[in-house]
Amino acid sequence: MSAEIVAITKEVLAGDTALANKILALNNAHAQALSWLDRDRLRYLVAEAFFAGRVGGVDGLLIAFDQNSKRAGSWRRPGPCS
């Protein structure tokens, strides 16, 4: 496993279907905690992100948003910490 962090862009996702499928598989394996993504929604989130990156092949994934982005705060779900 490589610990290298590699940036992801919407252009990378559009050109590398295998990578997009791996990212979707990782995300959707944890959809109950995150939320289900399809290819279009993944591209949208990556395009809006302050930073999007993966670790190794796709051993980990980070999509971070600026506090002032259109996405800021919209990910929160009702629950005990809300």
ABEGO torsion letter per residue (X at the ends): XBABBBBBBAAAAAABAAAAAAAAAAAAAAAAABEBBBAAAAAAAAAABABBBBBEABABBBBBBBAABAABGAABBBEAAX
